Amino acid sequence: MMIFPANCWHDWRDTVDKKLLDILVCPLCKGPLLFNKAAQELICKVDRLAYPIRDDIPVMLEEEARRLEADEEI
Ligand SMILES: [Zn+2]
């Protein structure tokens, strides 16, 4: 069994776009997500939803996601 030390999440933000984005997909359309580092959000371009990252853990729930404004830059 693989045990991840708690502090392994500290480097997560630096590696998310390279590693986790290959694994993480939008729960609605199963499409790839964009990582907005400044906002700490994972964005689905297709559904125009931004999934929040709380305590370094992505919350991949549609009801938790923020709907992007029509004029919001992706
Ligand atoms: Zn989607």
N, CA, C, O and the ligand as a Tripos MOL2 file, in Angstrom:
@<TRIPOS>MOLECULE
protein
  297   295    75     0     0
PROTEIN
NO_CHARGES

@<TRIPOS>ATOM
      1 N           0.8400   -1.2000    0.0000 N.3       1 MET1
      2 CA          0.0000    0.0000    0.0000 C.3       1 MET1
      3 C           0.8760    1.2520    0.0000 C.2       1 MET1
      4 O           1.8370    1.3590    0.7620 O.2       1 MET1
      5 N           0.5310    2.1660   -0.8480 N.am      2 MET2
      6 CA          1.2880    3.4190   -0.9340 C.3       2 MET2
      7 C           0.7720    4.4180    0.0890 C.2       2 MET2
      8 O          -0.4270    4.6830    0.1730 O.2       2 MET2
      9 N           1.6980    4.9650    0.8650 N.am      3 ILE3
     10 CA          1.3030    5.9760    1.8410 C.3       3 ILE3
     11 C           1.9390    7.2980    1.4490 C.2       3 ILE3
     12 O           3.1600    7.4100    1.3390 O.2       3 ILE3
     13 N           1.0930    8.2930    1.2430 N.am      4 PHE4
     14 CA          1.5950    9.6120    0.9010 C.3       4 PHE4
     15 C           1.7590   10.4330    2.1690 C.2       4 PHE4
     16 O           0.7900   10.6230    2.9050 O.2       4 PHE4
     17 N           2.9380   10.9160    2.4370 N.am      5 PRO5
     18 CA          3.0940   11.7750    3.6130 C.3       5 PRO5
     19 C           2.3040   13.0580    3.4190 C.2       5 PRO5
     20 O           2.1260   13.5310    2.2960 O.2       5 PRO5
     21 N           1.8350   13.6110    4.5190 N.am      6 ALA6
     22 CA          0.9940   14.8050    4.4410 C.3       6 ALA6
     23 C           1.6960   15.9280    3.7010 C.2       6 ALA6
     24 O           1.0580   16.7070    2.9930 O.2       6 ALA6
     25 N           3.0060   16.0130    3.8650 N.am      7 ASN7
     26 CA          3.7010   17.1460    3.2700 C.3       7 ASN7
     27 C           3.9460   16.9770    1.7760 C.2       7 ASN7
     28 O           4.4820   17.8810    1.1350 O.2       7 ASN7
     29 N           3.5700   15.8540    1.2200 N.am      8 CYS8
     30 CA          3.7580   15.7050   -0.2140 C.3       8 CYS8
     31 C           2.8340   16.6440   -0.9750 C.2       8 CYS8
     32 O           3.0650   16.9360   -2.1480 O.2       8 CYS8
     33 N           1.7990   17.1100   -0.3120 N.am      9 TRP9
     34 CA          0.8850   18.0390   -0.9800 C.3       9 TRP9
     35 C           1.5050   19.4220   -1.1600 C.2       9 TRP9
     36 O           1.0120   20.2300   -1.9480 O.2       9 TRP9
     37 N           2.5680   19.6890   -0.4400 N.am     10 HIS10
     38 CA          3.1620   21.0220   -0.5540 C.3      10 HIS10
     39 C           3.7010   21.2850   -1.9470 C.2      10 HIS10
     40 O           3.7100   22.4220   -2.4200 O.2      10 HIS10
     41 N           4.1470   20.2320   -2.5930 N.am     11 ASP11
     42 CA          4.6930   20.4160   -3.9320 C.3      11 ASP11
     43 C           3.6460   20.2470   -5.0160 C.2      11 ASP11
     44 O           3.9350   20.3480   -6.2080 O.2      11 ASP11
     45 N           2.4360   19.9900   -4.5780 N.am     12 TRP12
     46 CA          1.4030   19.6490   -5.5400 C.3      12 TRP12
     47 C           1.1500   20.7690   -6.5400 C.2      12 TRP12
     48 O           0.9790   20.5110   -7.7310 O.2      12 TRP12
     49 N           1.1270   21.9900   -6.0710 N.am     13 ARG13
     50 CA          0.8060   23.1040   -6.9570 C.3      13 ARG13
     51 C           1.8360   23.2760   -8.0650 C.2      13 ARG13
     52 O           1.5230   23.7570   -9.1550 O.2      13 ARG13
     53 N           3.0570   22.8800   -7.7720 N.am     14 ASP14
     54 CA          4.0910   23.0300   -8.7860 C.3      14 ASP14
     55 C           4.0120   21.9430   -9.8490 C.2      14 ASP14
     56 O           4.4890   22.1150  -10.9700 O.2      14 ASP14
     57 N           3.4110   20.8400   -9.4830 N.am     15 THR15
     58 CA          3.4040   19.7130  -10.4020 C.3      15 THR15
     59 C           2.0260   19.4470  -10.9870 C.2      15 THR15
     60 O           1.8730   18.5750  -11.8420 O.2      15 THR15
     61 N           1.0320   20.1820  -10.5380 N.am     16 VAL16
     62 CA         -0.3310   19.8540  -10.9270 C.3      16 VAL16
     63 C          -0.5110   19.8790  -12.4260 C.2      16 VAL16
     64 O          -1.1590   19.0000  -12.9940 O.2      16 VAL16
     65 N           0.0680   20.8970  -13.0810 N.am     17 ASP17
     66 CA         -0.1840   21.0060  -14.5160 C.3      17 ASP17
     67 C           0.5280   19.9090  -15.2880 C.2      17 ASP17
     68 O           0.1230   19.5570  -16.3960 O.2      17 ASP17
     69 N           1.5710   19.3780  -14.7130 N.am     18 LYS18
     70 CA          2.3200   18.3430  -15.4290 C.3      18 LYS18
     71 C           1.7720   16.9500  -15.1500 C.2      18 LYS18
     72 O           1.6760   16.1230  -16.0560 O.2      18 LYS18
     73 N           1.4210   16.6990  -13.9210 N.am     19 LYS19
     74 CA          1.0550   15.3350  -13.5530 C.3      19 LYS19
     75 C          -0.4430   15.1600  -13.3320 C.2      19 LYS19
     76 O          -1.0920   14.3520  -13.9970 O.2      19 LYS19
     77 N          -0.9810   15.9280  -12.3900 N.am     20 LEU20
     78 CA         -2.3600   15.6630  -11.9980 C.3      20 LEU20
     79 C          -3.3610   16.0370  -13.0730 C.2      20 LEU20
     80 O          -4.4400   15.4490  -13.1450 O.2      20 LEU20
     81 N          -3.0240   16.9990  -13.9040 N.am     21 LEU21
     82 CA         -3.9770   17.3790  -14.9380 C.3      21 LEU21
     83 C          -4.1490   16.2770  -15.9720 C.2      21 LEU21
     84 O          -5.1380   16.2510  -16.7030 O.2      21 LEU21
     85 N          -3.1900   15.3740  -16.0290 N.am     22 ASP22
     86 CA         -3.3630   14.2210  -16.9060 C.3      22 ASP22
     87 C          -4.3730   13.2420  -16.3210 C.2      22 ASP22
     88 O          -5.0010   12.4630  -17.0380 O.2      22 ASP22
     89 N          -4.5120   13.3040  -14.9970 N.am     23 ILE23
     90 CA         -5.3930   12.3530  -14.3100 C.3      23 ILE23
     91 C          -6.7630   12.9660  -14.0760 C.2      23 ILE23
     92 O          -7.7950   12.3160  -14.2460 O.2      23 ILE23
     93 N          -6.7470   14.2380  -13.6790 N.am     24 LEU24
     94 CA         -7.9940   14.8910  -13.3440 C.3      24 LEU24
     95 C          -8.7650   15.2620  -14.6060 C.2      24 LEU24
     96 O          -8.2220   15.8780  -15.5240 O.2      24 LEU24
     97 N         -10.0180   14.8830  -14.6360 N.am     25 VAL25
     98 CA        -10.8760   15.2830  -15.7420 C.3      25 VAL25
     99 C         -12.1550   15.8670  -15.1600 C.2      25 VAL25
    100 O         -12.4830   15.6600  -13.9910 O.2      25 VAL25
    101 N         -12.8550   16.5910  -15.9930 N.am     26 CYS26
    102 CA        -14.1280   17.1640  -15.5840 C.3      26 CYS26
    103 C         -15.1190   16.0400  -15.3210 C.2      26 CYS26
    104 O         -15.2740   15.1470  -16.1540 O.2      26 CYS26
    105 N         -15.7940   16.0720  -14.1720 N.am     27 PRO27
    106 CA        -16.7460   14.9990  -13.8570 C.3      27 PRO27
    107 C         -17.9690   15.0160  -14.7790 C.2      27 PRO27
    108 O         -18.6780   14.0160  -14.8930 O.2      27 PRO27
    109 N         -18.2070   16.1330  -15.4230 N.am     28 LEU28
    110 CA        -19.3730   16.2180  -16.3060 C.3      28 LEU28
    111 C         -19.0670   15.7000  -17.7040 C.2      28 LEU28
    112 O         -19.7310   14.7950  -18.2100 O.2      28 LEU28
    113 N         -18.0460   16.2940  -18.3190 N.am     29 CYS29
    114 CA        -17.7820   15.9600  -19.7210 C.3      29 CYS29
    115 C         -16.5640   15.0630  -19.8810 C.2      29 CYS29
    116 O         -16.2320   14.6620  -20.9960 O.2      29 CYS29
    117 N         -15.9020   14.7480  -18.7870 N.am     30 LYS30
    118 CA        -14.7030   13.9070  -18.7930 C.3      30 LYS30
    119 C         -13.5760   14.5370  -19.6120 C.2      30 LYS30
    120 O         -12.6430   13.8600  -20.0430 O.2      30 LYS30
    121 N         -13.6870   15.8200  -19.8080 N.am     31 GLY31
    122 CA        -12.6680   16.5110  -20.5970 C.3      31 GLY31
    123 C         -11.5190   16.9860  -19.7310 C.2      31 GLY31
    124 O         -11.5990   16.9450  -18.5040 O.2      31 GLY31
    125 N         -10.4550   17.4330  -20.3680 N.am     32 PRO32
    126 CA         -9.2900   17.9240  -19.6240 C.3      32 PRO32
    127 C          -9.5870   19.2450  -18.9300 C.2      32 PRO32
    128 O         -10.4680   19.9950  -19.3510 O.2      32 PRO32
    129 N          -8.8540   19.5210  -17.8750 N.am     33 LEU33
    130 CA         -9.0620   20.7380  -17.1000 C.3      33 LEU33
    131 C          -7.8440   21.6470  -17.2040 C.2      33 LEU33
    132 O          -6.7160   21.1880  -17.3860 O.2      33 LEU33
    133 N          -8.0960   22.9250  -17.0840 N.am     34 LEU34
    134 CA         -7.0200   23.8970  -17.0120 C.3      34 LEU34
    135 C          -6.8200   24.2900  -15.5680 C.2      34 LEU34
    136 O          -7.7780   24.3850  -14.8000 O.2      34 LEU34
    137 N          -5.5790   24.5160  -15.2030 N.am     35 PHE35
    138 CA         -5.2720   24.9110  -13.8340 C.3      35 PHE35
    139 C          -5.0170   26.4050  -13.7870 C.2      35 PHE35
    140 O          -4.0790   26.9060  -14.4070 O.2      35 PHE35
    141 N          -5.8480   27.1040  -13.0550 N.am     36 ASN36
    142 CA         -5.6340   28.5270  -12.8260 C.3      36 ASN36
    143 C          -4.8930   28.6860  -11.5100 C.2      36 ASN36
    144 O          -5.4790   28.6140  -10.4300 O.2      36 ASN36
    145 N          -3.6120   28.9000  -11.6260 N.am     37 LYS37
    146 CA         -2.7670   28.9240  -10.4460 C.3      37 LYS37
    147 C          -3.1200   30.0930   -9.5260 C.2      37 LYS37
    148 O          -3.1550   29.9400   -8.3050 O.2      37 LYS37
    149 N          -3.3780   31.2530  -10.1130 N.am     38 ALA38
    150 CA         -3.6680   32.4380   -9.3110 C.3      38 ALA38
    151 C          -4.9550   32.2690   -8.5150 C.2      38 ALA38
    152 O          -5.0180   32.6380   -7.3420 O.2      38 ALA38
    153 N          -5.9810   31.7090   -9.1530 N.am     39 ALA39
    154 CA         -7.2750   31.5670   -8.4950 C.3      39 ALA39
    155 C          -7.3910   30.2470   -7.7460 C.2      39 ALA39
    156 O          -8.3370   30.0420   -6.9850 O.2      39 ALA39
    157 N          -6.4280   29.3520   -7.9600 N.am     40 GLN40
    158 CA         -6.5070   28.0120   -7.3670 C.3      40 GLN40
    159 C          -7.7960   27.3250   -7.7720 C.2      40 GLN40
    160 O          -8.5760   26.8590   -6.9430 O.2      40 GLN40
    161 N          -7.9830   27.2810   -9.0630 N.am     41 GLU41
    162 CA         -9.1740   26.6270   -9.5880 C.3      41 GLU41
    163 C          -8.7940   25.7400  -10.7660 C.2      41 GLU41
    164 O          -7.8380   26.0050  -11.4940 O.2      41 GLU41
    165 N          -9.5620   24.7010  -10.9220 N.am     42 LEU42
    166 CA         -9.4360   23.8530  -12.1010 C.3      42 LEU42
    167 C         -10.6320   24.1480  -13.0030 C.2      42 LEU42
    168 O         -11.7870   24.0630  -12.5870 O.2      42 LEU42
    169 N         -10.3240   24.4920  -14.2270 N.am     43 ILE43
    170 CA        -11.3620   25.0340  -15.0960 C.3      43 ILE43
    171 C         -11.6590   24.0840  -16.2460 C.2      43 ILE43
    172 O         -10.7590   23.5720  -16.9110 O.2      43 ILE43
    173 N         -12.9710   23.8640  -16.4580 N.am     44 CYS44
    174 CA        -13.4150   23.1230  -17.6290 C.3      44 CYS44
    175 C         -13.9080   24.1350  -18.6460 C.2      44 CYS44
    176 O         -14.8700   24.8640  -18.4030 O.2      44 CYS44
    177 N         -13.2410   24.1680  -19.7780 N.am     45 LYS45
    178 CA        -13.6100   25.1220  -20.8260 C.3      45 LYS45
    179 C         -14.9620   24.7840  -21.4360 C.2      45 LYS45
    180 O         -15.7280   25.6730  -21.8090 O.2      45 LYS45
    181 N         -15.2430   23.5000  -21.5330 N.am     46 VAL46
    182 CA        -16.4620   23.0540  -22.2050 C.3      46 VAL46
    183 C         -17.6940   23.4670  -21.3920 C.2      46 VAL46
    184 O         -18.6420   24.0370  -21.9320 O.2      46 VAL46
    185 N         -17.6680   23.1780  -20.1070 N.am     47 ASP47
    186 CA        -18.8260   23.4780  -19.2460 C.3      47 ASP47
    187 C         -18.7430   24.8690  -18.6270 C.2      47 ASP47
    188 O         -19.6970   25.3420  -18.0090 O.2      47 ASP47
    189 N         -17.5920   25.5170  -18.7980 N.am     48 ARG48
    190 CA        -17.3560   26.8290  -18.1970 C.3      48 ARG48
    191 C         -17.5850   26.7910  -16.6840 C.2      48 ARG48
    192 O         -18.2600   27.6470  -16.1110 O.2      48 ARG48
    193 N         -17.0000   25.7710  -16.0650 N.am     49 LEU49
    194 CA        -17.0670   25.6370  -14.6180 C.3      49 LEU49
    195 C         -15.6590   25.6890  -14.0460 C.2      49 LEU49
    196 O         -14.7050   25.2000  -14.6510 O.2      49 LEU49
    197 N         -15.5490   26.2930  -12.8630 N.am     50 ALA50
    198 CA        -14.2670   26.3520  -12.1710 C.3      50 ALA50
    199 C         -14.3850   25.5620  -10.8790 C.2      50 ALA50
    200 O         -15.1410   25.9310   -9.9790 O.2      50 ALA50
    201 N         -13.6380   24.4820  -10.7950 N.am     51 TYR51
    202 CA        -13.6590   23.6470   -9.5920 C.3      51 TYR51
    203 C         -12.6440   24.1780   -8.5980 C.2      51 TYR51
    204 O         -11.4800   24.3810   -8.9450 O.2      51 TYR51
    205 N         -13.0690   24.4050   -7.3750 N.am     52 PRO52
    206 CA        -12.1580   24.9950   -6.3880 C.3      52 PRO52
    207 C         -11.1250   23.9900   -5.8800 C.2      52 PRO52
    208 O         -11.3510   22.7800   -5.8910 O.2      52 PRO52
    209 N         -10.0020   24.5140   -5.4410 N.am     53 ILE53
    210 CA         -8.9960   23.6900   -4.7620 C.3      53 ILE53
    211 C          -8.9590   24.1500   -3.3180 C.2      53 ILE53
    212 O          -8.5790   25.2840   -3.0240 O.2      53 ILE53
    213 N          -9.3540   23.2650   -2.4220 N.am     54 ARG54
    214 CA         -9.4090   23.6140   -0.9980 C.3      54 ARG54
    215 C          -8.3820   22.7850   -0.2470 C.2      54 ARG54
    216 O          -8.3530   21.5570   -0.3400 O.2      54 ARG54
    217 N          -7.5390   23.4890    0.5010 N.am     55 ASP55
    218 CA         -6.4780   22.8060    1.2540 C.3      55 ASP55
    219 C          -5.6760   21.9000    0.3340 C.2      55 ASP55
    220 O          -5.3000   20.7880    0.7040 O.2      55 ASP55
    221 N          -5.4200   22.3990   -0.8740 N.am     56 ASP56
    222 CA         -4.6200   21.6970   -1.8680 C.3      56 ASP56
    223 C          -5.3010   20.4650   -2.4480 C.2      56 ASP56
    224 O          -4.6630   19.6650   -3.1320 O.2      56 ASP56
    225 N          -6.5730   20.3150   -2.1820 N.am     57 ILE57
    226 CA         -7.2820   19.1560   -2.7070 C.3      57 ILE57
    227 C          -8.3800   19.6450   -3.6440 C.2      57 ILE57
    228 O          -9.2530   20.4090   -3.2320 O.2      57 ILE57
    229 N          -8.3410   19.2140   -4.8840 N.am     58 PRO58
    230 CA         -9.3660   19.6620   -5.8280 C.3      58 PRO58
    231 C         -10.7330   19.1010   -5.4830 C.2      58 PRO58
    232 O         -10.8780   17.9120   -5.2010 O.2      58 PRO58
    233 N         -11.7330   19.9690   -5.5080 N.am     59 VAL59
    234 CA        -13.1010   19.5590   -5.2040 C.3      59 VAL59
    235 C         -13.8230   19.3720   -6.5350 C.2      59 VAL59
    236 O         -14.2950   20.3330   -7.1420 O.2      59 VAL59
    237 N         -13.8990   18.1340   -6.9700 N.am     60 MET60
    238 CA        -14.4440   17.8490   -8.2910 C.3      60 MET60
    239 C         -15.9380   17.5570   -8.2150 C.2      60 MET60
    240 O         -16.3970   16.4750   -8.5810 O.2      60 MET60
    241 N         -16.6790   18.5360   -7.7370 N.am     61 LEU61
    242 CA        -18.1270   18.3790   -7.6180 C.3      61 LEU61
    243 C         -18.8020   19.5230   -8.3570 C.2      61 LEU61
    244 O         -18.4550   20.6920   -8.1880 O.2      61 LEU61
    245 N         -19.7670   19.1580   -9.1740 N.am     62 GLU62
    246 CA        -20.4510   20.1770   -9.9700 C.3      62 GLU62
    247 C         -21.1210   21.2200   -9.0730 C.2      62 GLU62
    248 O         -21.1090   22.4130   -9.3790 O.2      62 GLU62
    249 N         -21.7030   20.7610   -7.9680 N.am     63 GLU63
    250 CA        -22.4150   21.6960   -7.0990 C.3      63 GLU63
    251 C         -21.4840   22.6300   -6.3440 C.2      63 GLU63
    252 O         -21.9140   23.6620   -5.8290 O.2      63 GLU63
    253 N         -20.2030   22.2650   -6.2780 N.am     64 GLU64
    254 CA        -19.2230   23.1280   -5.6220 C.3      64 GLU64
    255 C         -18.5360   24.0610   -6.6210 C.2      64 GLU64
    256 O         -17.8720   25.0220   -6.2330 O.2      64 GLU64
    257 N         -18.7010   23.7720   -7.8730 N.am     65 ALA65
    258 CA        -17.9740   24.5240   -8.8950 C.3      65 ALA65
    259 C         -18.6090   25.9000   -9.1080 C.2      65 ALA65
    260 O         -19.8040   26.1130   -8.9030 O.2      65 ALA65
    261 N         -17.7420   26.8130   -9.5270 N.am     66 ARG66
    262 CA        -18.1850   28.1690   -9.8120 C.3      66 ARG66
    263 C         -18.4420   28.2800  -11.3130 C.2      66 ARG66
    264 O         -17.6330   27.8340  -12.1260 O.2      66 ARG66
    265 N         -19.5550   28.8690  -11.6620 N.am     67 ARG67
    266 CA        -19.8480   29.0530  -13.0830 C.3      67 ARG67
    267 C         -19.0910   30.2870  -13.5820 C.2      67 ARG67
    268 O         -19.1600   31.3500  -12.9650 O.2      67 ARG67
    269 N         -18.3930   30.1510  -14.6620 N.am     68 LEU68
    270 CA        -17.5990   31.2570  -15.1750 C.3      68 LEU68
    271 C         -18.5010   32.3040  -15.8210 C.2      68 LEU68
    272 O         -19.5020   31.9890  -16.4640 O.2      68 LEU68
    273 N         -18.1090   33.5490  -15.6260 N.am     69 GLU69
    274 CA        -18.8600   34.6400  -16.2510 C.3      69 GLU69
    275 C         -18.6860   34.5580  -17.7680 C.2      69 GLU69
    276 O         -17.7000   34.0230  -18.2740 O.2      69 GLU69
    277 N         -19.6750   35.1070  -18.4730 N.am     70 ALA70
    278 CA        -19.6400   35.0370  -19.9290 C.3      70 ALA70
    279 C         -18.4000   35.7290  -20.4900 C.2      70 ALA70
    280 O         -17.8490   35.3070  -21.5060 O.2      70 ALA70
    281 N         -17.9720   36.7880  -19.8210 N.am     71 ASP71
    282 CA        -16.8350   37.5520  -20.3520 C.3      71 ASP71
    283 C         -15.5300   37.1520  -19.6710 C.2      71 ASP71
    284 O         -14.5000   37.7980  -19.8680 O.2      71 ASP71
    285 N         -15.5720   36.0930  -18.8770 N.am     72 GLU72
    286 CA        -14.3720   35.7060  -18.1430 C.3      72 GLU72
    287 C         -13.3690   35.0220  -19.0700 C.2      72 GLU72
    288 O         -13.7110   34.1290  -19.8450 O.2      72 GLU72
    289 N         -12.1670   35.4560  -18.9690 N.am     73 GLU73
    290 CA        -11.0690   34.9400  -19.7650 C.3      73 GLU73
    291 C         -10.6770   33.5600  -19.2540 C.2      73 GLU73
    292 O         -10.5030   33.3730  -18.0500 O.2      73 GLU73
    293 N         -10.5380   32.5990  -20.1520 N.am     74 ILE74
    294 CA        -10.0700   31.2680  -19.7320 C.3      74 ILE74
    295 C          -8.6550   31.0550  -20.2570 C.2      74 ILE74
    296 O          -8.0620   30.0020  -20.0230 O.2      74 ILE74
    297 ZN        -16.5920   19.6610  -18.4030 Zn       75 ZN75
@<TRIPOS>BOND
     1     1     2 1
     2     2     3 1
     3     3     4 2
     4     3     5 am
     5     5     6 1
     6     6     7 1
     7     7     8 2
     8     7     9 am
     9     9    10 1
    10    10    11 1
    11    11    12 2
    12    11    13 am
    13    13    14 1
    14    14    15 1
    15    15    16 2
    16    15    17 am
    17    17    18 1
    18    18    19 1
    19    19    20 2
    20    19    21 am
    21    21    22 1
    22    22    23 1
    23    23    24 2
    24    23    25 am
    25    25    26 1
    26    26    27 1
    27    27    28 2
    28    27    29 am
    29    29    30 1
    30    30    31 1
    31    31    32 2
    32    31    33 am
    33    33    34 1
    34    34    35 1
    35    35    36 2
    36    35    37 am
    37    37    38 1
    38    38    39 1
    39    39    40 2
    40    39    41 am
    41    41    42 1
    42    42    43 1
    43    43    44 2
    44    43    45 am
    45    45    46 1
    46    46    47 1
    47    47    48 2
    48    47    49 am
    49    49    50 1
    50    50    51 1
    51    51    52 2
    52    51    53 am
    53    53    54 1
    54    54    55 1
    55    55    56 2
    56    55    57 am
    57    57    58 1
    58    58    59 1
    59    59    60 2
    60    59    61 am
    61    61    62 1
    62    62    63 1
    63    63    64 2
    64    63    65 am
    65    65    66 1
    66    66    67 1
    67    67    68 2
    68    67    69 am
    69    69    70 1
    70    70    71 1
    71    71    72 2
    72    71    73 am
    73    73    74 1
    74    74    75 1
    75    75    76 2
    76    75    77 am
    77    77    78 1
    78    78    79 1
    79    79    80 2
    80    79    81 am
    81    81    82 1
    82    82    83 1
    83    83    84 2
    84    83    85 am
    85    85    86 1
    86    86    87 1
    87    87    88 2
    88    87    89 am
    89    89    90 1
    90    90    91 1
    91    91    92 2
    92    91    93 am
    93    93    94 1
    94    94    95 1
    95    95    96 2
    96    95    97 am
    97    97    98 1
    98    98    99 1
    99    99   100 2
   100    99   101 am
   101   101   102 1
   102   102   103 1
   103   103   104 2
   104   103   105 am
   105   105   106 1
   106   106   107 1
   107   107   108 2
   108   107   109 am
   109   109   110 1
   110   110   111 1
   111   111   112 2
   112   111   113 am
   113   113   114 1
   114   114   115 1
   115   115   116 2
   116   115   117 am
   117   117   118 1
   118   118   119 1
   119   119   120 2
   120   119   121 am
   121   121   122 1
   122   122   123 1
   123   123   124 2
   124   123   125 am
   125   125   126 1
   126   126   127 1
   127   127   128 2
   128   127   129 am
   129   129   130 1
   130   130   131 1
   131   131   132 2
   132   131   133 am
   133   133   134 1
   134   134   135 1
   135   135   136 2
   136   135   137 am
   137   137   138 1
   138   138   139 1
   139   139   140 2
   140   139   141 am
   141   141   142 1
   142   142   143 1
   143   143   144 2
   144   143   145 am
   145   145   146 1
   146   146   147 1
   147   147   148 2
   148   147   149 am
   149   149   150 1
   150   150   151 1
   151   151   152 2
   152   151   153 am
   153   153   154 1
   154   154   155 1
   155   155   156 2
   156   155   157 am
   157   157   158 1
   158   158   159 1
   159   159   160 2
   160   159   161 am
   161   161   162 1
   162   162   163 1
   163   163   164 2
   164   163   165 am
   165   165   166 1
   166   166   167 1
   167   167   168 2
   168   167   169 am
   169   169   170 1
   170   170   171 1
   171   171   172 2
   172   171   173 am
   173   173   174 1
   174   174   175 1
   175   175   176 2
   176   175   177 am
   177   177   178 1
   178   178   179 1
   179   179   180 2
   180   179   181 am
   181   181   182 1
   182   182   183 1
   183   183   184 2
   184   183   185 am
   185   185   186 1
   186   186   187 1
   187   187   188 2
   188   187   189 am
   189   189   190 1
   190   190   191 1
   191   191   192 2
   192   191   193 am
   193   193   194 1
   194   194   195 1
   195   195   196 2
   196   195   197 am
   197   197   198 1
   198   198   199 1
   199   199   200 2
   200   199   201 am
   201   201   202 1
   202   202   203 1
   203   203   204 2
   204   203   205 am
   205   205   206 1
   206   206   207 1
   207   207   208 2
   208   207   209 am
   209   209   210 1
   210   210   211 1
   211   211   212 2
   212   211   213 am
   213   213   214 1
   214   214   215 1
   215   215   216 2
   216   215   217 am
   217   217   218 1
   218   218   219 1
   219   219   220 2
   220   219   221 am
   221   221   222 1
   222   222   223 1
   223   223   224 2
   224   223   225 am
   225   225   226 1
   226   226   227 1
   227   227   228 2
   228   227   229 am
   229   229   230 1
   230   230   231 1
   231   231   232 2
   232   231   233 am
   233   233   234 1
   234   234   235 1
   235   235   236 2
   236   235   237 am
   237   237   238 1
   238   238   239 1
   239   239   240 2
   240   239   241 am
   241   241   242 1
   242   242   243 1
   243   243   244 2
   244   243   245 am
   245   245   246 1
   246   246   247 1
   247   247   248 2
   248   247   249 am
   249   249   250 1
   250   250   251 1
   251   251   252 2
   252   251   253 am
   253   253   254 1
   254   254   255 1
   255   255   256 2
   256   255   257 am
   257   257   258 1
   258   258   259 1
   259   259   260 2
   260   259   261 am
   261   261   262 1
   262   262   263 1
   263   263   264 2
   264   263   265 am
   265   265   266 1
   266   266   267 1
   267   267   268 2
   268   267   269 am
   269   269   270 1
   270   270   271 1
   271   271   272 2
   272   271   273 am
   273   273   274 1
   274   274   275 1
   275   275   276 2
   276   275   277 am
   277   277   278 1
   278   278   279 1
   279   279   280 2
   280   279   281 am
   281   281   282 1
   282   282   283 1
   283   283   284 2
   284   283   285 am
   285   285   286 1
   286   286   287 1
   287   287   288 2
   288   287   289 am
   289   289   290 1
   290   290   291 1
   291   291   292 2
   292   291   293 am
   293   293   294 1
   294   294   295 1
   295   295   296 2
@<TRIPOS>SUBSTRUCTURE
     1 MET1         2 RESIDUE 1 A MET
     2 MET2         6 RESIDUE 1 A MET
     3 ILE3        10 RESIDUE 1 A ILE
     4 PHE4        14 RESIDUE 1 A PHE
     5 PRO5        18 RESIDUE 1 A PRO
     6 ALA6        22 RESIDUE 1 A ALA
     7 ASN7        26 RESIDUE 1 A ASN
     8 CYS8        30 RESIDUE 1 A CYS
     9 TRP9        34 RESIDUE 1 A TRP
    10 HIS10       38 RESIDUE 1 A HIS
    11 ASP11       42 RESIDUE 1 A ASP
    12 TRP12       46 RESIDUE 1 A TRP
    13 ARG13       50 RESIDUE 1 A ARG
    14 ASP14       54 RESIDUE 1 A ASP
    15 THR15       58 RESIDUE 1 A THR
    16 VAL16       62 RESIDUE 1 A VAL
    17 ASP17       66 RESIDUE 1 A ASP
    18 LYS18       70 RESIDUE 1 A LYS
    19 LYS19       74 RESIDUE 1 A LYS
    20 LEU20       78 RESIDUE 1 A LEU
    21 LEU21       82 RESIDUE 1 A LEU
    22 ASP22       86 RESIDUE 1 A ASP
    23 ILE23       90 RESIDUE 1 A ILE
    24 LEU24       94 RESIDUE 1 A LEU
    25 VAL25       98 RESIDUE 1 A VAL
    26 CYS26      102 RESIDUE 1 A CYS
    27 PRO27      106 RESIDUE 1 A PRO
    28 LEU28      110 RESIDUE 1 A LEU
    29 CYS29      114 RESIDUE 1 A CYS
    30 LYS30      118 RESIDUE 1 A LYS
    31 GLY31      122 RESIDUE 1 A GLY
    32 PRO32      126 RESIDUE 1 A PRO
    33 LEU33      130 RESIDUE 1 A LEU
    34 LEU34      134 RESIDUE 1 A LEU
    35 PHE35      138 RESIDUE 1 A PHE
    36 ASN36      142 RESIDUE 1 A ASN
    37 LYS37      146 RESIDUE 1 A LYS
    38 ALA38      150 RESIDUE 1 A ALA
    39 ALA39      154 RESIDUE 1 A ALA
    40 GLN40      158 RESIDUE 1 A GLN
    41 GLU41      162 RESIDUE 1 A GLU
    42 LEU42      166 RESIDUE 1 A LEU
    43 ILE43      170 RESIDUE 1 A ILE
    44 CYS44      174 RESIDUE 1 A CYS
    45 LYS45      178 RESIDUE 1 A LYS
    46 VAL46      182 RESIDUE 1 A VAL
    47 ASP47      186 RESIDUE 1 A ASP
    48 ARG48      190 RESIDUE 1 A ARG
    49 LEU49      194 RESIDUE 1 A LEU
    50 ALA50      198 RESIDUE 1 A ALA
    51 TYR51      202 RESIDUE 1 A TYR
    52 PRO52      206 RESIDUE 1 A PRO
    53 ILE53      210 RESIDUE 1 A ILE
    54 ARG54      214 RESIDUE 1 A ARG
    55 ASP55      218 RESIDUE 1 A ASP
    56 ASP56      222 RESIDUE 1 A ASP
    57 ILE57      226 RESIDUE 1 A ILE
    58 PRO58      230 RESIDUE 1 A PRO
    59 VAL59      234 RESIDUE 1 A VAL
    60 MET60      238 RESIDUE 1 A MET
    61 LEU61      242 RESIDUE 1 A LEU
    62 GLU62      246 RESIDUE 1 A GLU
    63 GLU63      250 RESIDUE 1 A GLU
    64 GLU64      254 RESIDUE 1 A GLU
    65 ALA65      258 RESIDUE 1 A ALA
    66 ARG66      262 RESIDUE 1 A ARG
    67 ARG67      266 RESIDUE 1 A ARG
    68 LEU68      270 RESIDUE 1 A LEU
    69 GLU69      274 RESIDUE 1 A GLU
    70 ALA70      278 RESIDUE 1 A ALA
    71 ASP71      282 RESIDUE 1 A ASP
    72 GLU72      286 RESIDUE 1 A GLU
    73 GLU73      290 RESIDUE 1 A GLU
    74 ILE74      294 RESIDUE 1 A ILE
    75 ZN75       297 GROUP 0 **** ****
